[in-house]
Amino acid sequence: MKRRALLSVSDKTGLVDIARVLAGAGVELVSTGGTARALREAGLTVLDVSQITGFPEMMDGRVKTLHPVVHGGLLYVRDNPEHQKQAQEHNIVPIDFVIVNLYPFEATIRRPDVTLELAIENIDIGGPSMLRSAAKNYRSVTVVVDPADYDTVAEQVKAKGETTLDLREKLAAKVFHTTSYYDSLIAEFLATKLSQEQTALPENLIIPMRKAQALRYGENPHQQAALYGDFPQYFKQLHGKELSYNNLIDISGAVNLIGEFRDAKPTLAILKHTNPCGLGTAESLHQAWEYAFSTDRQAPFGGIIVVNRPLDLAVAKDISEIFSEVIIAPSFEPDALALLEKKKNLRLIVNNWTNSDVVASGPTMEFKSIVGDSILIQTADNQPINADGWKVVTKRQPTAEELDALLFGWRIVKHVKSNAIVYANKNQTLGVGAGQMSRVDSSKIAIWKAGEAKLSLKGSVVASDAFFPFADGLIAAAEAGATAAIEPGGSVRDEEVIAAANERNLAMVFTGKRHFRH
């Protein structure tokens, strides 16, 4: 029986080689448009699709393979007598090989000059249809959507004139992965461009993401992991060991924190396990480093350092005195880079995220896996921090300097795991308490950290990511030396907490918005 291969590709990598192998095995080649032209230019004999359908390509090529002769040749079950009879009645010849890849929709929508019209013209209709028909009938049809699979198919065809069922099964599964990803890109793009009612939480979840890189392992060596999405578009590794799963989580936390200080003076933050353990802002990056490092001289060991200015030699010299996992900066001055590169394992990352015209302040959506292979989704807590909507609830108004410090502390406490307490002045963190079961415990840890660092909390401000549920947390802050406090408010005991503040002449601000991080 005559065997046919249908070839129609946008990416012509390896096309001629696989076509020659098929032709050499006695397979008749059928093709369309530019693919047929490329094959003929290589000296291969090719039938146009229009020759087997009896219809010309029409409507600017939108209609060419959508025909019963094509899809009948792909779909009919070869050992089904009724199918055989119908194929003979309608002169349908089986198509045994399909080499198809799709219009470059993804590359098109990533172009900065893309228009809706251009995107729509790059939505492939016939390609996915042929792929799906062929993949459905994988017992008889070899379908190849990825040029990376050409060599494997060619080897089997050369050896036996056909492919194994095992290979056809794998190729068919790959087709449905490919077409589902392709359709999800289209759905997401058109939902953004055409939908009159945008919703952050759609009824059906679509997450079109391509694997960016495989990772050695996850949080622990026995866990598998990979990175998906556009991370490499915004972050460039200049030096050091391969990034790990934990590194990537830390980097995300670090750049979201430094994003709060995009337009501030030179700022440097040190993080450990995504929690800030010190942050400083000053007229120079070196002074900002001294402020940040002085908060906690123990926790930065093996930590992440992030800055909002090009990293210079003076700061690089100090950083090189301690062990760090990752340093993130908008750029590295040449002499600073040369010094830091002497540490072969230190990962140096250029951050284009906070300076990008495309990206505002972190991801717009956050995802978390829970039991039952389920996913929780929420909109990200990434609105810019400012004093809009703040309310002074105590008798004493905060001074201008206290207000600056409250704003500074509020920007930081947003990025500390709850229960979160941050003591600060307007330029630096003085003590950080994170992730405790009790807000009083977090406050005690922050006070202890300040004592360890020999930093006075007298005249400091205290920021709490959620309300003080009892007055004891505020009282502990006042006894430590804080003169002003900032919290969301909203507790049933707010009046009790306000009264405690008034008794101690503290100024207190309610923001009306909490930044709890579970």
N, C-alpha and C positions, 0 to 999 in steps of 0.2 A: 504494500500500500504506500502511496505517495506520502512523504512526510514534509511538513512545512514548519518554518520558523517565522514569526512575526517580530520585526525589530523596529522600534520607534523610540529614540532617545534624545534627550536634551544634552546630557553629558556624554560626549562621544569618546571618552577615555576607554581604550581597549576594544572599541566597537569592531574595527576591521579584523582584529586578531580572532575574536570569538566567532565572527561571521565566516571567516575562512575555515575554521575548524568545522562548523556546521555544514558548510558547502562541501567540504572534503568528505563528510560522512553521508553525502547524498541527500542532504536536506535542502529543499527549495526555500529561497529567501523571499519574503514579502516585506515591503517596507513603505514608509510614507515620507513625503517632503524632503527635508534636509538630510535625514538619515539615509534615504534611498540614494540621494545625490552623493553622499560621502562614500557609500559602498560601491557605487558605479565608478567613481573616480579612482577607487582602489582596484578596479578591474573585475569586480564581482558581478554576476548576473542577478538581477533583482526584478521581481514583479512589483508593480505599484498596487497598493490596496484597491485602488479604483478598478484595476483589471480583474480582481476576483469578486468585487461587489457589484460591478456594473454601474456604479455611481461615482461621479467625480468628487474630489474634495471640494467642499463648498463653504460659503459663509466665512471667508478668510481663514479656512482651515479648522473652523470650530467643529465641522461635521466631516469625518472621514472614516473612522473605524467603528462608529455606532451603527452596526448593521448585523442582521441575523447570520450572514455568511461568516462574519468574523466571530461573533459570540457563540454561534452554533458550533463552529469549528473548535472553539475553546471548551465549551461546556458539555458537549454531548458525551454520555457515558459509553465508552467504547464497546463494552460487552453487553450492553442493553439492546436486545433485538429491535424494540420499538424505536429507540434512538437511531440505530443503524438504518432502519427503514426510512425514517424521516430525513436523515442526512442524505441518503441516496435520492429521495424524491426532490429535494431542493438543491441538489448539487453542492452540498456542504462538504468540504475537504477538511479532515482533522488538522488542527494546528497543535504541534507537539512541543514547540519551544516558543517562549515569549521572552524577548529581551526588551524591557521597557523601563525607562526612568522618567521622572515627571518634570513638568515645567518648573523653573526655579522660583517658586512662589516665595520661599523663605528668604532667599537672597534679594529678591525684589523688594519685599516689605522692609528690609533692613537698610535699603538705600535712603540717604537723607532727602533725596529729591522725589521720593515715591509719591505718586498720585493714586487716588482711588481707582481711576480708569486703568492705569498701568497695572495695578495689583489685580484687578478683576481679569484683565487679559491674560494674566499668568496663572489663573486658576485652571488646572488641567482637569478635563472631564473624561475624555476618551482613555487617557493613560490609566487612571485608577480603575476605570470600568474593565479594561482588558486585564489588568493585574488581578483584580478580584475574581473575575471569571476563571482565569487560569489557575489561580491559587485554590479556588473551590474544587477544581478538578485535578488536584495535584497527583492523584493516582496515575494519571495519564499524561499530564502536561508538566514540563519543566519551566518554571517561571523565575526570571532573574531580574531583580530590581536594583541591585547594587553591583557596580563594576568590580568590586573587591571579590565577588564570587565567580567571575568569569574563568579564572584559571582552574578552579576546582571542577566546574562544569566541563571545560575543555579537556581536562585530563581524562574524565570518565568517558566522554564522547569518543576521544581518540582510542581509548582502550577497548570499549565495547560497543560503540555506536549509539549508546544511550546512557541515561543516568540511573542511579539507584533510587529506590523508593525512599530510603532514609534521607538522601540528599534532597529529594523533591519535597519531603515533609518539612525539612528545615527551611528551605527557600520559600515555601508557601507561608509558613509562620512569619517569616521576615517581611513578606509582602503586607500582611495585615498590620504588623507593627508600623510599617512605613506609611501606609495609606491612612491609618488612624492618626498618626502624628501630623501628616500633611493636612488632613481635614481639621484637626484641632487648631492648627495655625490659621487656617482660613476662618474658622468660627470665631476665634478670638479677635482677629483683625477686623472682621466685618461687624462684630458686636460693638467694637470700639468706634468704628466709622459710621455705622448705619443705625444702630439702636437708638431709639428716642428716649428710652428709659434705662439708664445705666444702673447696675446694681453691683455692689462690691461682693455680694454673696449670692451667686447664681444658683438656680435650681439644680442644674447639672454642672459638675465641676470639670473643667478642662484645664489641664496643665501641660501645654506643649513645651517640653524641655529636651534638649539634646545633651548627651553625656559630654562633659568638658574634659574629664580625666578620671581614670581609675585611681583609687587611693590604696595605699599599702594595707590599711585596715581601718576600722572605725574607732570608737572611743577606747576599745581594748583590742589586743591582737587577735582574739578569736572572732571578731565581728568584721564582716565584709562592708566595704563602703565605696562610694563614688561621688564625684561632684557633677551636678547637672546645672545648666543655665549659663548666664553671661558673665560669671565672675571674671574670667580671663580678659574680658573686654575692658574692665575697670582697674584691674590690678596686675602689675607686671613684676615678676620675681627677678631680681638682678643677681642674686647670689644666695648660696646656702643650700641646705638639705631640701629635699622634696617636702612640700607642705603636707601636713597630716590632717586628718579629720578634725582633731581638736584645735590645731592651728587655725583652720578655716573658721571655726566657730569664734575663736578669740579675735581673729581679724575683723569679722563682722561686728562684734561688740565694740571693738576699738574704733573702727571708722564711724560707727553710729554715734559714739560718744564725742569724738573730735568734730563730727558734723555740727554739734551744738555750738562750736566755737569757730565756725568758718570765717566769720567776719570780725572775730575778736583779735586782740593783740596776740603776739606769739604765745602759743599754748602747747604744753606737753602733758601727756597722760601716761601713766603706767597701769597696766591691768594684769590681773591674775585670775584665770578661770572666769573670764568675762567681767569680773568685778573691778571697778577702779580702786586701786590702793594708793593712788596719789595723783593729783592734777594741779598744775600751776599755770598761771598766765601772767605775763610780764612784758616789759619793754624789749627784752631780748630773750631768745630761745634758751640761752644758757641759764639765765635767771629763772625761767619757767621750769627748767630741769631741776634746779636746786630746790625750788618750792615743792615740786612733785616728789622728788626723791626723799626730801626731809620728812615727808608725812609718814613714811614707813620704809625703813632701810632693810627689812628682812623679806617682806613679801615679794619685792621685785625680782628676786632670784628665780630665773626661768620664766620671767614674765614677758609681756608684750609692751612695747613702747611705741606711741603714735604721736605725731606732731602735725601742726597745721601750717608749717613753713618749711622751706628747704632745709635739710639737716646740714649744719656746718661742722667744721673741724673741732671747734671748742666743745660742742655738745658730744660729738662722736668720741672724743678722748675720754670724757667722763663716763659715757655709756659703756665704752670698751672695758672699763674697770670691773664691771659686773657681768654675770652670765645672763644673757637674754635669749629668748627663743626667736623673736621676730621684732624687727623695727620697720615701721611704716611711715612714709613721708611723701609729700607731693613730689619731691626730688631730693637727690643727694649731691652735695657739692663734691667735685672730683677728689679733693684731698680727704674729705670725710669718707667717701666711698672706698678709696684705696686703703685707709686705715681699717675700716670695718671688715673689708674683704679678707683681712688676715685671719679672721676667725672663720674657718672653713664651713662650720655648720650653721652659722648665724644667717637667718633668712632675712633678706633685705627686700622690701616690697615698695614699689612706687604706687601711690594711691591717686587715681584719677577720679574717684567716686565723689568726694566732697567738692571737687572743683569742676565737675561736669555740668555742662549746660542742660544735659538731658535729665540728670538725676537730682532730685531735691534733697531729701534727707532720709536715706535708708529705704528699705522695701515698703511697698504699699500694702502688702498682705503678709501675714505670718501663719505658718502651718505647724501643727504639732501632731505627731502620731499618738494614738491611744490604743488600748486593747481592742481586739476584734478587728484588726486591720482597718481601723477607722481614723479619720483625720479631723481635727478641730481647725477651724480657720477664723482668723480675726483680722480686722483692719489694723495696720501697724500704729503704734503710739509714736508718731513721727512729726507731729505738728510743732512748729517752732515755739520755743519757750519765750514768753515775754510777760510783762506785768498786767496785761489786759485782764480785767475781771477780778483782780486781786482785791481783797477787802481786809482792812486793818480792823481787828475785832477787840483790841485792848485799848485801855485808856491812853497809854503812851504810843505815839506814832513812832515808827522807826526813823532813825536819822538817814540822811542821804547815803552815808557810808554803809550803814546796815542794810539799806535797800539794795545796794550794789552787791553786798555779800549774800543776801538772801537769793537774789537772782542767780548768782554764781552757784550757790549750793543747790538750788532747785534744779539747775541744768544737770548737775552731777548725780543727785540722788535718783533721778529718773532712770539711771543706768545701773543702779545697784540692786542686787537681788533682795527681795523683801524677806523679813522686815528690814528696812533700810534706814540708817541714820547717818547723816554727814554733818560734821562740824567743819566750819570754814570761816575764813575772812574773805575779803573781796578778791584776793589774788591766789589763794591756795587752800587745798584741803588740809585740815588739821587732825582729823580722825574719822575713820570710816568703819561702820559696823554693818555687816551684811548677812542675810540669810538665816537669821536666828528665829527660834520659835516665839520669842517674846521681844517686843519693841524695847523693853527695859534692858534685856540682855544685849541687844544691838547697841544701845546707847552706852552700856558699860564697856563693851569691847572697843567702841570708838574712843571713849575716854581713856581706856587703858593704852590703846595704840598711841594716842597723843602723848601720854606720860612716857611711854617707851621712847618716843622720838624727842622727848624734852621740849615739846611745843605747848605753850600756854593756851588754854581755852578761854582765858579772861578776855571778855569783849568779843567773843566769837558769836556766830549765829549757828543755829541747828536746823537742819532740814529733815523732815520725815516724809517718806514717799506716800504714806497713808495717814489717816487721822490718828492722834493719840487716843486710844480707847479709854485710858485712865489718866489721871493727873500725874501719876508716878513718873512716867517717862519725861514729862516736861520738867518736873521738879528736879529730877536727876540732871537734866541739862542745865538748869539754872544753878544748881549747886556746883556744877563743873565750871561755871563761869560764863555761860552763854547769856547774851543780853537781848537776843531776838530769835524768834522761831518762825518757821514757815511749814505749813501742812495743808492738806486739802480741806479739812473741816468735814462735818457731816456725821459726827458721832452723837449718840444719844446723851453723852456726857460732855458735850462741847462747853456748856456753861460752867461745868466744874473745872475743866481745863483752862478756860479763859480766866476764871476767878483765880486759879493758882498762878497764872501769868501776871495778873494785875497785882497780886500780893507781893510778887517779887520784882515788880517794875519792869517786866519783860514786855517788849513789843512783839505782837504776834499777828501774822498774816495768814488768812485763809485764801487758798487759790481757787477753790471750787472744782479742782480737777486732781485726781490722784494718778500716780504713776507706779502702781504696784506691779512687780515683776515676779511671777510665781516660779 
